[in-house]
Amino acid sequence: MAQAAPAAPTVSVAQGTLVGAEEGAVASFKGIPYAAPPVGDLRWRAPQPVAGWTGPRDATQYGHDCAQAPFPPDAAPIRTQPAEDCLYLNVWKPAGAAANARLPVMVWIHGGGFVNGGTSPAVYSGAAFARDGVVLVSLNYRLGRFGFFAHPALKAEGLGGNFGFLDQIAALKWVQANVAAFGGDPANVTVFGESAGGMSMHMLLQSPLARGLFARAIIRSGGGRDGTMLMPTMARAAKIGATFAPGLDAAGLRALPEDKVTGNLSMMTMDQPGYSGPMVDGQTVLGAANDGAAAGIYAPVPVLIGANSADGFPRVTDKAAIFATYGADADKARALYDPQGTATGLVVGTMTSADRMFIEPARAVARLLAPRQPVWLYRFGYAHPEPLAAMGGAPHASELPYVFDSLPGRTQPKAIPAEQPVATLTHKLWVAFAKTGRPDGLPGLTPWPQVTPTDTTVHLIDGSGARQVEDPIAPGSISWSSTSSLDALSRCSKTAAAPGYSSCGVDIPAQPAFCISHAFAKDALSIRALQHLSDTFGQGPVRLDAIAEAQNIPRKFLTVILSEMAREGVVVSQRGRDGGYELALPPVDIRYGDIIRLTRGSLALVPCASRNAHEHCANCLPEADCRLRGLMIRLRDEMADMLDKVTLADAITLVPPFDEAEA
């Protein structure tokens, strides 16, 4: 007599009953709404509570991935029809797990440059995690202009913002409220993400809105400096939004057809007018990751962070042009990236950009966090023979099927037997971190020491296993200040002696431009403090006392700066009764704002001689041979190792305004 098929698994959550599917030892529940559909009047609003349902709800199919343009080269191609109605998540759990079994929970946040991706790719299946005793949750979040958008017409609602990040936080709140019904422990949630998902980890770690929603974080290829993805202020993002949809009011914006808002945005076309990407909004993103880590504002939870060995996106493949960007360190760069002189331009471009975008920033953030919380640093070095031959190592996102132990779900290249042991090991390391709070916390794993503030080692994962080694790209072997742009179009001298300027000017839109002398490096002022000011300009009103408290900056320092700004035409509109200043800084006036001039031991605000800050800096810096883009990245890189050692000098002096003839 034939046996009856097992009953479909059911789980009751706050909104109603879900009916999932069971395959072997794993039960799955897909397409679960965690927020109301963000359509119509809810477009460009924070996620709202989802309505409940009556009767059982089918949870055997993925919900829509979020609206996006196609991206055929994607390492994790989506398998649904994308749509604006997309705020769904999925849960995999051990089939026999009872409610309140207190199993560890992992929440996956996908990558895709904030314009592509979703939860439906086969390599993102949570089955292997559930098989190994973890409740795995994956979530969609709004992408492109739906997820990251500001516009003057939304002024009454705060201009707009990082709605995709708010979606992630809303999903984590749903997990806290409902994961126990699947057998998960809401007090033991590990968030993990790759690429844009890794950058999202930095957001979750620094955002006050995410406090208490997770216990651990894994940052994979998530950058760590602004060089990976420059984020504008809200004011600048609103100007960008206005170029996309000029003249529309809020109702007109929300009436735009879905395909109009989506446009052709993808990983290949995202650098275009009319799209800002994530922005510094003061509630989800407070600033650059390395600044936040150094300032101690990250959630004090265990962190696993790292990148792949060939984690780059080369824009230039001419070796001579690439090495020329290293200036005086060009020979060191050749010895490091092309010791035999036989590497292809593609390999050199990949390796150098990988270092700049993901490898060095991960190491920097790990070392900055190390004094405050447990941190482990990894480098994924295994590559299938095909990408190994082309790229020289493990390309960006290639670790995905190894982490998920989902090699059969990869579309290309074809799996080979040598890969499965790497997947088994990598997956086990991630499971160990979720279960024990240490990536070496399960039997059979090699000891993995925590990062120290001066660490020069990394845990290498490759075809030979996992082990602690000296970092092959050794900290300090190259001056990272000279590698801020590897597109062979920006190069600045870092060897000039005082006096004089031998640097670059940059107009960071909606922020002051900086003219910098590299000669002041050893007795520098707090670049973190200055950048916080520039990040804040254009977001008014700006509270002096709040800035001073957040950055531990002497109030007299800010008073001098802001008073000088007022003298140059930025109006101090109100003085609070508590002694703090409140400024109204119209975004339109900030683009051509004052130039902060730094010299040895002095700081001054000087008016732009030209309405074009680019032109002004080019004139006052005649020796500069770099293009404008990327200066702030360079400056932060140059100062990163000394930020914790530097305090604001009490002897800061104001020097008189100067004219261009002085330079």
Secondary structure by P-SEA (a helix, b strand, c coil): ccccccccbbbbcccbbbbbcccccbbbbcccccccccccccccccccbbbbbcccccccccccccccccccccccccccccccccbbbbbbcccccccccccbbbbbbbbccccccccccccccaaaaaaaccbbbbbccccccccccccccccccccccaaaaaaaaaaaaaaaaccccccccccbbbbbbccaaaaaaaaaaccccccccccbbbbcccccccccbbbbcaaaaaaaaaaacccccaaaaaacccccccccccccccccccccccccccccccccaaaaaaaccccccbbbbcccccccccccccaaaaaaaaccaaaaaaaaccccccccaaaaaaaaaaaaccaaaaaaaaaaacccbbbbbbbbccccaaaaaaccccccccccccccccccccccccccccaaaaaaaaaaaaaaaacccccccccccccccccccccccccccccccccccccccccccccccccccccccbbbbcccccccccbbbbbcccbbbbbcccccccccccaaaaaaaaaacccccccaaaaaaaacccaaaaaaaaaaaaaacccccccccccbbbbbcccccccccccccccccbbbbbccccccaaaaaaaaccccccccccaaaaaaaaacccccccccccccccccccccccc
